[in-house]
Amino acid sequence: MHYEVKCTSCKISFKLYEGEEQYKKLKERKSRLFYCEDCKHKIRFDAIRNFFSSY
């Protein structure tokens, strides 16, 4: 079972498969913001870079 959602950042649609954390959040309606793997990686990398640049 899967759902097709749009990435909040890049607006590309992607599939959420059963067993993934984002899939669980979709089913429980805890989150309305979904990010594809590329955008999640970019966001995480930017956060790490900003964290270390502050020191």
NUFI-790472 format. One record per residue (C-alpha): residue number from 1; residue in three letters; chain; y, z, x. Coordinates in pm, 1 decimal, always signed. Each point is the difference from the previous one (the first is absolute). Example, Ala and Ser with C-alpha at 12.3 -4.5 7.8 and 13.67 -1.06 7.14 Angstrom:
2
{node 1,"ALA","A",{-450.0,+780.0,+1230.0}}
{node 2,"SER","A",{+344.0,-66.0,+137.0}}
END
This chain:
55
{node 1,"MET","A",{+0.0,+0.0,+0.0}}
{node 2,"HIS","A",{+348.8,-77.3,+126.6}}
{node 3,"TYR","A",{+360.0,-22.9,-114.1}}
{node 4,"GLU","A",{+259.5,-248.5,+118.4}}
{node 5,"VAL","A",{+342.4,+150.9,+75.3}}
{node 6,"LYS","A",{+318.8,-118.6,+171.3}}
{node 7,"CYS","A",{+118.2,+149.1,+326.6}}
{node 8,"THR","A",{+322.2,+192.3,-53.7}}
{node 9,"SER","A",{+143.1,-122.9,+328.3}}
{node 10,"CYS","A",{-94.8,-367.4,+40.7}}
{node 11,"LYS","A",{-89.6,-83.0,-365.8}}
{node 12,"ILE","A",{-333.1,-159.2,+95.8}}
{node 13,"SER","A",{-284.4,+81.6,-237.0}}
{node 14,"PHE","A",{-314.3,+158.9,+143.0}}
{node 15,"LYS","A",{-313.2,+165.7,-132.8}}
{node 16,"LEU","A",{-79.9,+368.7,-16.0}}
{node 17,"TYR","A",{-373.3,+62.7,+10.2}}
{node 18,"GLU","A",{-186.3,+296.7,-141.8}}
{node 19,"GLY","A",{-26.8,+284.1,+250.2}}
{node 20,"GLU","A",{+335.2,-58.3,+171.1}}
{node 21,"GLU","A",{+264.4,+272.3,-12.4}}
{node 22,"GLN","A",{+259.3,-229.5,-158.8}}
{node 23,"TYR","A",{-254.9,-95.4,-266.8}}
{node 24,"LYS","A",{-46.8,+367.1,-87.2}}
{node 25,"LYS","A",{+377.2,+49.3,-24.6}}
{node 26,"LEU","A",{+27.0,-303.6,-226.7}}
{node 27,"LYS","A",{-270.4,+133.2,-231.0}}
{node 28,"GLU","A",{+158.2,+345.8,-13.2}}
{node 29,"ARG","A",{+352.2,-149.8,-31.1}}
{node 30,"LYS","A",{+124.8,+223.2,+280.4}}
{node 31,"SER","A",{+176.0,-281.9,+182.6}}
{node 32,"ARG","A",{+173.3,-320.3,-100.2}}
{node 33,"LEU","A",{+79.6,-110.1,+355.0}}
{node 34,"PHE","A",{-270.0,-207.5,+164.6}}
{node 35,"TYR","A",{+11.7,-159.5,+343.6}}
{node 36,"CYS","A",{-224.0,-263.8,+156.9}}
{node 37,"GLU","A",{-165.2,+73.1,+335.2}}
{node 38,"ASP","A",{+266.5,-190.7,+198.1}}
{node 39,"CYS","A",{+289.0,+187.0,-160.8}}
{node 40,"LYS","A",{-176.2,+337.7,+35.0}}
{node 41,"HIS","A",{-44.1,-70.4,+370.8}}
{node 42,"LYS","A",{+367.2,-99.1,+42.5}}
{node 43,"ILE","A",{+124.1,+307.6,-187.4}}
{node 44,"ARG","A",{-223.5,+231.8,+203.0}}
{node 45,"PHE","A",{+102.4,-162.3,+329.2}}
{node 46,"ASP","A",{+371.5,+27.3,-88.5}}
{node 47,"ALA","A",{-41.4,+367.8,-90.4}}
{node 48,"ILE","A",{-173.3,+75.4,+330.0}}
{node 49,"ARG","A",{+259.8,-194.0,+197.3}}
{node 50,"ASN","A",{+288.0,+179.5,-176.4}}
{node 51,"PHE","A",{-165.6,+336.5,+59.3}}
{node 52,"PHE","A",{-30.6,-54.5,+375.1}}
{node 53,"SER","A",{+344.0,-158.4,+38.1}}
{node 54,"SER","A",{+163.1,+317.2,-133.1}}
{node 55,"TYR","A",{-120.6,+197.0,+304.5}}
END
